[in-house]
Amino acid sequence: MKIWFWPIVLGLLSAAALLVGLLFDNAWDEVATLMLALPVGVALWFGWYRR
């Protein structure tokens, strides 16, 4: 379970961001963008910068 914790958290965060982006407007769109940018940032960090 330890190895699956962070991928599950990032997946749930992405799903929540998509729902927030679809259901709410204005400032919530920026919140959804930041929530969707976090998994991308994590992937860049572990895939590119940690080489």
C-alpha positions in Angstrom: 0.0 0.0 0.0 2.9 2.3 0.7 3.9 2.5 -3.0 0.4 3.3 -4.2 -0.4 6.1 -1.7 1.0 9.1 -3.7 -0.2 8.0 -7.1 -3.7 7.5 -5.7 -3.6 11.0 -4.0 -2.5 12.6 -7.3 -5.2 10.7 -9.2 -7.9 11.8 -6.7 -6.6 15.4 -6.9 -6.8 15.3 -10.7 -10.4 14.0 -10.6 -11.4 16.6 -8.0 -9.8 19.3 -10.1 -11.8 18.2 -13.2 -15.0 18.3 -11.2 -14.2 21.7 -9.7 -13.4 23.0 -13.2 -16.7 21.7 -14.6 -19.0 22.7 -11.8 -17.8 26.1 -10.6 -16.7 29.3 -12.3 -14.5 32.4 -11.7 -11.9 31.9 -9.0 -12.6 28.2 -8.9 -11.2 27.9 -12.4 -7.8 29.1 -11.1 -8.0 26.6 -8.2 -8.7 23.8 -10.7 -5.8 24.9 -12.8 -3.4 24.8 -9.9 -4.8 21.4 -8.8 -4.2 20.0 -12.3 -0.7 21.6 -12.5 0.4 19.8 -9.3 0.6 16.3 -10.9 2.4 17.8 -13.9 4.9 19.5 -11.6 5.5 16.3 -9.7 6.0 14.3 -12.9 8.5 17.0 -14.2 10.3 16.9 -10.9 10.7 13.2 -10.7 11.1 12.6 -14.5 13.4 15.5 -15.5 15.0 17.3 -12.6 16.1 14.3 -10.5 18.2 12.8 -13.2 
